[in-house]
């Protein structure tokens, strides 16, 4: 499978349902993944931050990959997070992912001691050498406390196997200038995509290749509508969809997208599960706000049928 299409379009990141001891609910995960495949997302991002990879053991990560790959049967590219504190552990996770059926990898510079640019470069180089799967750089400074400079990304983009970056979407007024500044430093084949759902559509309008989406992991159909409008440069449709999502965007920023998605999965009856401790489920008042935001999103789109299933009126 070519690396280029894999790191473009909508990459949907589901939660990883698990019991209180961290054992993955593979049946629940398969249901979520099959739903994304049915919606025809461009790729599935398994074991990302939304997939709570850092809270799962190596064997459980492998069980999750095997479950997802097994039910997908190659229908949709599967990109798997392999972040770990130690380089040798990340290499092992890369090998596990390849053996379990992954199509691509997502690597964050997880650390306890703050890392230097050279340490991060050597870490990525070593992991890339350990696998034949294409690798996407996960630039997530809010979590890792490390920010990739454009110069470091350009240096990494020259390494065999490193095919893309998942950057945090910048503020909309800065999106085009910042995207173009990086674009001039990396090869044309290197895909530059964005996360941060509330800003990602603007980043795609500015030239971004992909939206690595939290909300897409549960609500793939409206997320695809938003992404396709951005890819087409249709600013009016992007603005309409963005307004429909606004309630969720506000909750994501206030409560964290991870907590909101666990609540949403339960509210929608898709996968009743709790986040891994010490993360706690949302309190009832916040839970009700999530339900209201979902209902508004559904109601706003109902006349056009974009969010509702024809047979049941439920979220697709």
Secondary structure, 3 states (H helix, E strand, C coil): CCHHHHCCEEEECCCCCECCCCCECHHHHHHHHHHHHHHCCCEEEECCCCCCHHHCCHHHHHHHHHHHHHHHCCCCEEEEECCCCCHHHHHHHHHHHHHHCCCEEEEECCCCCCCCHHHHHHHHHHHHHCCCCEEEEECCHHHHCCCCCHHHHHHHHCCCCEEEEEEECCCHHHHHHHHHHHHCCCCCCCEEEEECHHHHHHHHHCCCCEEEECHHHCCHHHHHHHHHHHHCCCHHHHHHHHHHHHHHHHHHHHHCHHHHHHHHHHHCCCCCCCCCCCCCCCCHHHHHHHHHHHHHHHHHHHCCCCCECCCCCCEC
